[in-house]
């Protein structure tokens, strides 16, 4: 029976939680009144807000926000549970209740539409761990392509946050409880996370970011008293909340509606606004107008780059010094078209200036520009000499282009301006401007290899505008080359973190050309052909996606007519049938509700400035009907396509709906062999079952349409039980339930149907038929469980022992399910009574491995296998959740048989259930795991860290053992996981000899006469661990066990380190590392922000290296951070360190103060750089 929350009167609760809840609900009412948008949903107007919606059938009932598309009247919902304070842990019952409600609604099709509606937990401030890790999990679920990629990313230590696996287990734990104690499959978990959101609101008090934003929304209508309006909204919400009401704009009181009326704004007439114009320079008559015209073609250059300087000399025909004198004079004009910032020269308003000065250009100028453009742009990027994963750091490796990026970009834009404003060159030969652009594109890209295409990636959209026809020609020819350069570029695609996508430029170029009706068909066909080459990847920029974006019926990204768009689709269907099929499906109604648009041309003024595409209702449905009918026609008699189209029955306009029904009962389909039309029947059945089950939902089709589909399904239904029952055996049991409500009852009914189906197949085709059936369905394990309900010696002898140890996954799943079911029906008596006399030890071990991981199984492994019980322990899945008692015996056996990861998993379970843990077992498992060949478990990192934290708190642990454990797992022990190598840090702090040894393991001696040793793999690994230890070190020397700081200990420790490292030749690097950790020094008892003993050491005349380390440690401690375009954070840091410098200088530590002032100056320079980067002039 599904657990449900009790229906309660909202007024019966009280406290700050209700206050917070009312404010959150009021925030959505404010958004509805101000025309704002709800989070996590499409940007559609808010139509209604349900408060305390339990009575409407929702379990996530604090708030239901409904938005509506004004064009299609489609509605979407946000179901929200509001909790001011919550922790995302296994022990938090409140989070368990939220998950129970969310899971119930997620599986209730009557109130929740998957892939459309969303569920959210709205909270006050969360812990940093909960907020960071859970948001990362939810974002990963939404941004990965499938469930396997999601779990891969979660399990990658260097990719996922430290607690992500732990928090995922918390969610699984609560969903298991919500699912009646049954594990939720990976697919269902992934699907749920795609629909679940975590929203943080700092409401409920007088101050907060959200409240300020809400006041800003209100101020657009009521500038004088936004606080009063907000209070009035909260009052209304609290009143409606008591009655579990639904708020719509029409039901808002008149006084509040009046506060949100649009104000009539009087605006000064345009003729009064114009200030007295300043005199403008007539650049056409300027003495250097010709040079300025040539500069327009270049656009930008870096005066510090020799290649750029040579380009200037070549095009202008004079030395750079001569040009600089002219440019300097032009720069100082009040309306100068030149700008200079950080050595980068730019020509602004280039298109306008070209229209004025183009007549200054002659044929020989264009010839020079053509040669220059080809020579500059044809340079291959040497970054491609590096492996793909290292190219992000190409500049560090010295792999950079000779000419600057700004020059290359400027030349490409110059070509686009030349090609789009050819008429400006009225003193050139006829067609010379166009010919120049064509020849540059041809010479650049004809027969270009993948490296050159990749090198020009960012410039291709601009180059395409220079000569569209020629660009399309070279793209089309490139796709016919062998090898095709685009195939290699696809293979070079990275993962989005340190990798790159080298085809985005080509996609944007084709998107830009598609805006023009004369290029639409060619551009779309080119994208279609490119999609044929696309193997798929993690980046969203894909040729198929570009096609959908361009042709989307409700927001087309082209100026072409509807008829021309139809021609484009028809042409793709002829040239690339498979790509066209997927495109047509994506263009059907309901497939794409959001679009960010496509790339727009910048130089060719194809799109009018005041253009705004408005698709009428009639135009939209005209296109929707066309694509739907085309989909039916394109499907033809292809059963795979027809099956896919059946899933979209509810989105097909009536003519296409009827057309598809006729195709499905046509003679060619009815005459197909039963096994070939099985897929069609299966999809029809799933579709009608879902709509029958959720017939009350708004998205469900009317009864008469469902009946007509069912009539078709009856005509093509298989008669052979082998085919008829295949749809019952999947891992998605919920899809097979006939009714909502009692899940346990529905599961029993489903199990009965499965058993009857297998019984029928067995009596018709025998055991061999059941085996063939298991090989043809999605879940052979379900077949095995149903088969286990039949007590038959033939079945038993067919499966046991022949299928034990089979390499075939379906057969393994079949026998596993069979054994599991027979065990649950017959218990150990059935297992014991089996004749195993002719079984091999391997088969016995595998048989036991399919049984629950309990002491009874372990005992039989010992009895039945004796000296060969490894055959069980090396095969068992070791599911610790199946054990009903002490796991310590199992842990010991797992360690004994080389399964330390499985042992760690069990120890983690014991830790969670508060079972006593044998310290020796724990240490042995942890020390064996790093060198074991056993695959690790998904939760290994979490369990390992928790077990190490347990060992660190146990006084009886042997310190040498703990030292070895911490050393083995240094990479996992970081403060993001609330863990640290405590013993190792303690050794660093209290034992100067140990610190010096770590330094020697990493660095070579600077002493003369000591030859460098060739590092072995072992020494490299030790050095890597040592570096990690020093990077994680946060406790400064001199710190006592109780956390206080001892001046004497610090002085003695530092003195000894200096003696030892001076002797060994490692003093410089040792002092740098010491300086890095000293940034964590506590304040002095007298109030100085740093302890005076440490300040004195840093101020020492000989402590330059230590001060350098302090400076580096300070910079690095900031970590990854967001950039504020105002530079405010950097200014604050500069002020902070300037103040600290003053304090230590006044305390007598002037050398140390110089270092701190250097930090302050560095942050100030960083602020200026950021402001400069974000406020530079835009290119025209």
C-alpha positions, 0 to 999 in steps of 0.5 A, spaced: 500 500 500 502 506 498 504 511 504 500 518 503 500 524 508 494 525 512 490 531 509 490 536 514 487 543 515 493 548 513 491 553 519 492 547 524 499 548 523 504 554 526 511 557 527 516 560 523 515 554 518 508 556 516 511 564 516 516 561 511 511 557 507 506 563 506 512 568 504 514 563 498 507 562 496 506 569 496 512 570 492 509 566 486 502 570 487 507 576 486 510 573 479 503 572 477 501 579 478 507 582 475 508 578 469 514 574 472 515 567 470 515 561 475 522 557 476 523 550 472 518 551 467 517 554 460 517 562 460 509 562 460 504 566 464 502 563 471 495 561 470 493 559 477 496 557 484 493 552 488 495 552 495 494 546 500 492 542 494 492 535 497 484 535 496 485 535 489 489 529 489 496 532 490 501 529 495 506 534 494 501 539 496 504 546 499 504 549 492 502 547 485 503 553 480 500 552 473 503 556 467 499 556 460 502 557 453 498 563 450 498 560 443 497 553 444 493 553 451 498 547 453 499 547 461 505 545 465 505 544 473 510 546 478 509 541 484 512 544 490 513 542 498 516 548 502 520 546 508 524 552 511 529 547 515 531 540 512 537 536 512 538 531 506 540 525 510 538 518 511 536 520 518 531 526 516 524 523 517 522 530 514 526 529 507 523 522 507 516 525 507 518 530 502 521 524 497 514 519 499 510 525 496 514 526 490 515 519 488 507 518 489 506 524 485 511 522 480 508 516 478 501 518 478 499 520 471 492 523 473 496 529 476 503 529 473 505 529 466 512 526 465 517 530 461 512 536 462 511 537 469 516 538 475 517 537 482 521 542 487 523 542 494 523 549 496 527 550 502 531 556 506 538 556 507 541 548 506 548 546 509 554 547 504 554 540 503 547 539 501 546 544 497 553 543 493 552 536 492 545 535 491 544 541 486 550 537 482 547 531 482 540 534 479 544 538 474 548 532 472 541 528 471 539 533 467 545 535 462 547 527 461 545 524 455 543 517 459 543 513 465 549 510 464 553 517 463 550 520 469 552 514 474 559 514 470 560 521 472 557 520 479 563 515 480 569 519 477 573 521 483 576 527 480 569 529 476 564 529 482 563 533 488 566 529 494 559 527 497 555 526 491 555 519 491 553 519 499 547 524 497 545 520 491 545 514 496 540 518 501 535 519 495 535 512 493 534 510 501 528 515 501 525 513 495 526 505 497 522 507 503 517 511 498 517 505 493 514 500 499 521 498 501 523 496 494 529 498 490 528 503 485 531 502 478 537 506 476 532 508 470 527 510 474 531 514 479 535 517 473 528 519 470 525 522 477 532 526 478 530 529 471 524 532 474 526 534 481 529 541 483 532 544 489 530 551 490 533 555 495 529 561 498 531 566 503 524 569 505 521 569 512 525 575 514 526 583 513 532 582 509 534 577 503 536 577 496 529 574 494 525 579 498 529 585 494 527 582 487 520 581 489 520 588 491 523 590 485 518 586 481 513 590 485 516 597 484 515 596 476 508 598 478 508 601 485 514 605 486 512 608 493 510 603 497 512 596 495 513 593 502 505 595 503 503 591 497 508 585 499 504 585 505 498 585 502 499 579 498 502 575 504 495 577 508 491 574 502 495 568 501 495 566 508 487 567 508 486 563 502 491 558 505 486 556 510 481 554 505 486 550 501 484 555 495 486 556 488 488 563 486 487 566 479 488 573 477 481 574 476 480 572 483 485 577 486 481 583 490 480 589 486 485 594 491 491 589 490 489 588 482 489 596 482 496 596 485 499 592 479 496 596 473 500 599 468 502 606 469 501 611 463 508 614 462 509 620 458 515 621 454 518 627 452 518 628 444 524 626 440 525 633 437 526 636 444 531 630 446 536 632 441 542 635 444 546 640 440 550 636 436 558 636 436 561 638 429 563 631 426 569 629 422 568 628 415 572 622 414 571 622 407 575 628 406 580 626 411 588 626 409 589 619 411 582 616 409 585 611 404 589 608 410 583 608 414 579 605 409 584 599 409 584 599 416 577 597 416 579 591 412 583 589 418 579 591 423 583 590 429 591 588 431 595 587 437 601 592 436 605 587 441 605 582 436 610 582 430 606 578 425 600 583 426 605 589 425 607 585 418 600 585 416 599 592 417 606 594 413 603 589 407 596 592 407 598 599 408 604 599 404 608 603 409 612 602 415 608 601 422 612 607 425 609 611 419 602 608 420 602 609 428 603 617 427 597 617 423 593 613 427 595 617 433 592 623 430 586 619 428 585 616 435 585 623 438 579 626 434 573 626 438 569 622 434 575 617 432 573 610 429 579 608 432 580 605 439 586 603 443 586 598 449 592 594 452 595 594 446 589 592 442 587 597 436 580 596 433 576 600 428 569 601 431 563 602 426 566 598 421 560 597 416 558 605 417 565 607 415 566 602 410 560 605 406 563 612 406 570 610 405 570 604 400 571 608 394 578 609 396 579 602 395 582 600 388 584 593 385 591 593 387 588 594 394 584 588 394 589 583 391 594 585 397 588 584 402 586 577 398 594 575 399 594 577 406 587 574 408 589 567 405 596 567 408 594 569 415 588 565 416 591 559 412 595 558 418 594 551 422 593 552 429 599 548 433 594 546 439 592 540 434 599 537 435 597 536 442 592 531 445 585 533 445 584 533 453 591 538 453 589 543 448 585 547 453 592 549 456 595 550 449 598 557 450 602 554 456 605 549 452 607 554 447 602 552 442 599 559 439 598 562 432 603 567 430 598 572 428 593 574 434 586 572 435 584 579 434 587 580 427 584 573 424 577 575 427 578 582 424 580 580 417 574 575 417 570 580 419 573 585 413 571 579 408 564 579 410 564 587 410 567 587 403 562 581 401 556 584 403 557 591 401 560 590 394 557 597 392 562 601 396 568 599 392 565 603 386 572 605 384 574 597 383 573 593 377 566 590 376 565 584 381 572 585 384 570 585 391 566 579 390 571 575 386 576 577 392 571 574 397 570 568 393 577 566 392 579 567 399 574 562 401 576 557 395 583 558 397 582 557 404 578 551 404 578 547 398 581 540 400 582 543 407 584 538 412 581 537 419 586 541 422 585 547 418 577 547 419 578 546 426 583 552 426 578 556 423 572 554 427 571 560 430 571 564 424 567 560 419 560 564 421 563 570 419 567 567 413 560 564 410 557 571 410 563 573 405 561 569 400 555 564 401 555 560 395 562 559 395 562 557 402 556 552 401 560 549 395 566 548 399 562 545 405 559 540 400 565 538 397 569 537 403 563 532 405 565 528 399 572 527 400 576 521 403 577 521 408 572 527 410 575 532 415 568 533 419 569 525 421 575 527 424 573 533 427 567 529 430 572 524 433 576 530 436 570 532 440 571 533 448 567 532 454 566 540 455 570 540 461 577 541 458 575 538 451 572 542 445 567 542 440 570 544 433 564 544 429 560 549 432 563 554 427 560 550 421 554 549 425 553 557 426 555 558 419 550 554 416 544 557 421 546 564 419 546 562 412 539 559 413 536 566 415 536 567 407 531 564 403 535 563 397 540 559 401 535 555 406 535 549 402 542 548 401 544 550 408 539 545 411 541 539 406 548 541 408 546 540 415 543 533 414 549 531 410 553 533 416 548 529 421 549 523 417 557 523 419 555 525 426 557 519 431 553 523 437 557 526 443 556 530 449 555 537 446 548 540 445 551 543 438 549 538 433 547 538 426 540 535 427 539 540 433 540 546 428 535 543 423 530 543 428 532 550 431 531 553 424 525 549 422 521 549 428 514 551 426 512 556 432 519 559 432 522 558 425 529 561 424 529 563 417 526 569 413 523 563 408 516 562 407 512 556 409 512 553 403 520 554 402 521 550 409 517 544 406 521 544 400 527 544 405 524 538 409 522 534 402 529 535 400 532 532 406 528 526 406 530 525 399 538 526 400 538 523 408 532 519 409 534 517 416 536 524 418 529 527 415 525 522 419 528 524 426 527 531 424 520 530 422 518 527 429 522 533 432 517 538 428 511 534 431 507 538 436 509 537 443 516 535 442 520 542 443 517 547 447 523 552 448 528 554 443 534 559 444 534 561 437 539 560 432 546 564 430 544 570 426 548 573 421 552 580 423 554 583 417 549 581 411 543 585 414 538 580 412 534 580 418 531 587 418 532 591 425 525 591 427 523 584 424 519 580 429 517 573 427 510 572 429 507 565 427 499 565 427 495 560 430 493 558 423 500 558 420 502 553 426 497 548 425 498 548 417 505 546 418 504 541 424 499 538 420 504 538 414 509 535 418 504 530 421 502 527 415 509 527 412 511 523 418 506 518 416 508 518 409 515 517 410 514 511 415 511 507 410 511 500 412 517 500 416 515 497 422 520 501 427 518 508 424 511 506 425 512 504 432 515 510 434 510 514 430 505 511 435 508 514 441 506 520 438 499 519 437 496 524 442 500 529 438 498 528 431 492 532 428 486 529 426 487 528 419 494 525 420 491 521 426 486 517 421 491 516 416 496 513 421 490 508 423 489 506 416 496 505 414 496 500 421 490 496 418 492 496 411 494 489 407 501 490 407 501 491 415 496 485 416 500 480 412 506 481 415 509 475 419 507 476 427 514 477 429 515 483 425 508 486 427 509 485 434 513 491 435 507 495 432 502 492 437 506 492 443 507 500 442 499 500 441 498 496 447 502 501 451 499 507 449 492 505 450 494 502 457 497 509 459 491 513 456 486 508 460 490 508 466 490 516 466 483 517 463 482 523 468 488 526 466 488 532 461 493 530 456 489 523 456 485 522 449 478 522 449 475 515 450 472 514 442 479 515 440 482 510 444 477 505 442 479 506 435 486 505 437 484 499 441 480 496 435 486 497 430 491 493 436 486 487 436 486 486 428 494 486 429 495 482 435 499 476 435 496 469 437 502 466 439 503 466 446 511 467 445 509 474 442 503 475 445 506 476 452 513 479 451 511 486 453 510 483 460 517 482 461 521 489 462 524 492 468 518 498 468 513 495 472 509 501 473 508 501 466 504 495 466 500 496 472 492 497 470 490 502 475 493 507 480 493 506 487 495 500 491 502 498 488 502 492 492 496 489 489 498 491 482 504 488 483 501 481 485 496 482 479 502 483 474 506 477 477 500 473 476 500 475 469 507 473 468 506 466 471 500 465 467 504 467 461 510 463 462 506 457 464 502 457 457 509 458 453 512 452 457 506 448 456 506 450 448 514 450 447 517 446 453 523 449 457 527 450 450 521 455 448 521 459 455 529 459 454 528 462 447 523 467 450 527 469 455 532 471 450 527 475 446 525 480 452 528 485 456 528 482 462 530 475 462 530 475 470 523 476 470 522 470 466 526 466 471 522 468 477 515 467 473 518 460 471 520 459 478 513 458 480 512 452 476 515 446 480 517 441 474 523 436 474 524 438 467 525 445 468 530 444 474 534 439 470 534 444 464 537 450 468 541 446 473 546 446 473 547 447 465 546 454 466 550 456 472 556 459 470 554 461 463 557 466 459 550 469 456 547 474 460 540 472 458 541 465 461 545 468 467 539 472 469 534 467 467 537 462 472 538 467 477 531 469 477 529 462 477 533 460 483 531 466 487 524 464 486 524 457 488 528 459 494 523 464 496 517 458 495 521 452 498 526 455 502 533 452 504 529 445 504 529 446 496 536 448 496 538 442 500 534 437 496 537 438 490 542 433 487 548 436 486 553 430 486 555 431 479 556 439 479 562 442 479 565 446 484 564 452 480 557 451 479 555 450 486 559 456 488 555 460 482 548 457 485 550 459 492 552 466 489 545 467 486 542 466 493 541 471 499 548 474 502 546 471 509 550 466 514 545 460 512 549 461 505 556 462 508 555 456 512 553 452 506 559 455 502 563 452 507 559 445 508 558 444 500 565 447 497 570 446 503 577 447 501 574 450 494 569 455 498 573 461 494 568 459 488 562 462 492 566 468 495 569 470 488 562 470 485 557 473 490 555 480 489 555 481 497 549 485 497 550 487 505 542 489 505 540 482 504 544 480 511 539 479 517 545 479 522 552 480 523 556 481 517 563 480 520 564 473 518 562 475 511 567 481 511 573 476 513 571 471 508 571 477 503 578 479 505 581 472 505 578 471 498 581 477 495 574 482 495 576 488 499 572 492 496 566 488 497 568 487 504 569 495 505 561 495 502 559 491 508 563 494 513 560 501 510 553 497 511 555 495 518 557 502 520 551 505 518 547 500 522 551 501 528 554 494 528 560 493 532 566 493 527 573 489 528 578 494 527 583 489 524 578 487 519 577 494 517 584 496 517 586 490 513 580 491 508 582 498 507 590 497 506 588 491 501 583 495 496 588 500 493 592 494 490 586 489 488 584 487 481 577 487 484 572 492 481 570 498 486 563 499 488 559 505 486 559 507 494 566 505 495 569 513 496 564 514 501 564 508 505 572 509 505 572 516 508 567 514 513 571 508 515 577 512 516 574 517 520 571 511 524 579 509 525 581 516 527 576 516 533 578 509 536 583 510 541 585 503 540 587 503 533 595 502 532 598 508 530 602 505 524 596 502 521 592 508 521 598 512 518 598 507 512 591 507 511 591 515 511 597 515 506 594 510 502 587 514 501 590 521 501 586 523 495 580 522 498 581 525 505 579 532 503 575 537 507 570 537 502 568 530 505 569 533 512 575 528 512 583 530 513 589 526 514 589 527 521 595 523 523 599 525 517 598 532 519 599 531 526 606 528 524 607 534 519 606 539 525 610 535 531 615 532 527 620 536 523 624 530 521 617 527 517 616 534 514 623 534 511 623 527 509 616 529 505 620 534 502 626 530 500 621 525 497 618 530 492 624 534 490 631 533 488 637 536 492 640 543 490 647 541 493 652 540 488 655 533 487 649 529 488 647 526 481 639 526 479 636 519 480 632 516 475 625 516 478 621 509 478 614 508 478 614 507 485 618 513 487 613 517 482 607 514 486 610 516 493 612 523 490 605 524 488 602 522 495 607 527 498 605 533 494 597 531 495 599 531 503 602 538 502 597 541 498 592 538 503 596 541 509 592 546 513 595 546 520 601 550 521 606 548 525 606 550 533 599 548 533 598 543 539 593 537 540 587 542 543 588 547 537 592 552 541 598 555 538 605 554 542 610 559 540 616 555 543 614 549 539 613 553 532 620 556 533 623 549 535 620 546 529 622 551 524 629 551 527 630 544 526 627 544 519 632 549 517 638 545 519 636 539 516 634 542 509 640 546 509 644 540 510 640 536 505 639 542 499 632 543 500 631 549 504 628 553 499 622 549 497 621 547 504 620 554 506 616 555 500 611 550 503 612 552 510 609 559 508 603 556 504 601 553 510 602 559 515 596 563 511 592 558 516 596 561 522 591 564 528 591 571 531 595 573 536 593 573 544 594 581 543 589 582 538 594 582 532 591 578 526 597 573 525 601 570 531 607 575 532 612 569 532 609 567 525 610 574 523 617 575 526 619 568 522 616 571 516 619 578 517 626 575 517 631 578 513 633 571 510 625 569 509 624 571 502 622 564 500 617 563 506 614 570 504 613 567 497 610 561 499 605 565 503 604 570 497 602 563 493 598 560 498 594 566 499 592 567 492 591 559 491 586 559 497 581 563 493 580 557 489 575 557 483 571 563 483 566 567 479 568 573 476 564 579 478 565 584 472 565 590 477 571 587 480 568 588 487 571 582 490 578 584 488 577 591 491 575 588 497 581 583 498 585 589 496 583 593 502 583 587 506 590 586 505 592 593 505 589 593 512 593 587 514 599 590 511 598 596 515 597 592 522 604 588 521 608 594 519 605 598 525 607 592 529 614 592 527 614 587 521 616 591 515 618 586 510 612 582 511 608 588 510 611 589 503 609 582 501 602 583 504 602 590 500 604 586 494 598 582 495 593 588 495 596 591 489 595 584 485 588 584 487 587 591 485 590 590 478 586 584 477 580 588 479 582 593 473 583 588 468 576 585 469 573 591 469 577 593 463 575 586 459 568 587 461 567 594 459 571 594 452 568 597 446 564 592 442 566 590 435 561 593 430 
